[in-house]
Amino acid sequence: MIEKFLEARKKFAYGDQYNYFDHPDYIGWTRMGKEGDPRGMAIILSNGDDGLKQMETGSPGTTYADITEHLAEPVATNKGGWEEFRCKGGSVSVWIPK
């Protein structure tokens, strides 16, 4: 899994970061991408039950896939660049554009 994380960081961890630390059992953050390359990413992790967070990506109408393969269904951001990102309990999901 570490190779997937390193590759995602290399390709998608650019631009502003928004943190979502509003729950005691799961946290998330997003990266907005950079000028000329708006690809960003969303990360959510849980130390308890399955988690979900409504998070902004800065990329409207973009489909994201979980590179950890814990969740098979992709998600698509709305016209404002927001989506509900999920993770399984006690794990992490890293969502990148498909």
Secondary structure, DSSP 8 states (H G I E B T S, - for coil): -HHHHHHHHHHH--S-EEEE--SSSEEEEEE--BTTB---EEEEEESSS-EEEEEE-S-TT-EEEETT-S--S-EE--TTSEEEEEE-TTSEEEEEE-
